[in-house]
Amino acid sequence: MTHYNISKHSSFYTVGLSYLKADAEVRGMFSLDTAAKDALLQQAESDGIEGLLLISTCNRTELHGFAQHPYQLIKLLCDHTNGNVEAFQKVAYIYKNNEAITHLFRVGTGLDSQILGDFEIISQIKQGFYHSKQYGLTNHFLERLCNAVIQASKRIKNETDISSGATSVAFASVQYILKNVPDISEKNILLFGTGKIGRNTCENLVKHTDNKHITLINRTRDKAEKIAGKFNLVVKDYGELQTEIRKTDVLVVATGAQSPTINKSLLYCRKPLLILDLSIPKNVADDVAELEGVKVLHLDALSQMTDETLEKRRKHVPKAEEIIAEVQRDFTNWLETRKFAPVIKALKKKLKTMKDEELDFQSKKLGDFNAEQVDLVSNRIIHKITRHFANHLKHADIDSDESLQLIKEVFQLEEGLQ
């Protein structure tokens, strides 16, 4: 990437892991909460990383950035999570330059999501970019790339039916409840945790179950009350969690805790209990499933459940890929212009110097010389000349490297342009 005049580092890498090879337990080891993201970005800044984007969701953790070697990014990830290099290598993927760019396009447009067409990832990309910007870890490349991915995502939503209907894990969980819990409108539902998945689940529960017995509990009561107020739901204190679990028929766990918050000691079930764990790392201890009358489903199992709607969405993948290819091609064309931007800049500077020297000579030679008008006209001519050179270099049929060298030789431009 050095010849694109973007970063001192040699390449743009993606290092990460996802639901495709890493199960929920392993993904939990490498998940990044807000504090870990801050610490990682702070270290990246001190290490001299020149561009970095973090994505950490329930189904993937990825670092996209410039480095001399991908191990720099892998080490950053392992230093700030509970994972290690050995565990990472077993399930990881590493992409470089164009492959890394293509991967981010597929992730951001929902084609690589655990549920096809799940576009919630795009908000994670936006948040990741602004988070990195706070630490000075963004550049023109990352900004342009993120904007291109966002553009592709919007076009796919508007021009295809791949996002028809709800497509998130939150929606999948509610669909499972509707299909498997009889008389759901009369059942007690408890939502523990009010993170993004928790909020979306709550909204889907209200919309699709017509249930008037939904209770919210969160460690921070204020957050639960804000959501409950929107949907007119009941809020209980965190200290009442065990009592409320005993009353409930369906427990949805969607907290951001880094270790299990629901274990055997909390449960005393006199009736069947369905538990949906929508958290990464897992927030329901594995041994809970051993209890009689208790059924536990993790988001991975929910994500594998397909229906007719999902099958219909797959038919729109080719059109979505066409849109991605078109937007990515525009991005690549812009990237190619970065190779010759310093030469064009130097050429413009050289022409301006030649102009200034000539104007100075003519102003002394001619008595009625109008410097202001001549300067205006000359600058327009310089702009047109440099634009012609730029358009020539953009043309696909020419060897841009050879043309750049010729321009530098003809106009005696300085070497080592940046």
Beta strands, then each sheet from edge to edge (+ up, - down):
strand 1: 11-18
strand 2: 52-56
strand 3: 60-67
strand 4: 93-96
strand 5: 189-192
strand 6: 214-217
strand 7: 234-236
strand 8: 250-253
strand 9: 273-277
strand 10: 294-298
sheet 1: 2+ 3- 1+ 4-
sheet 2: 7+ 6+ 5+ 8+ 9+ 10+
end
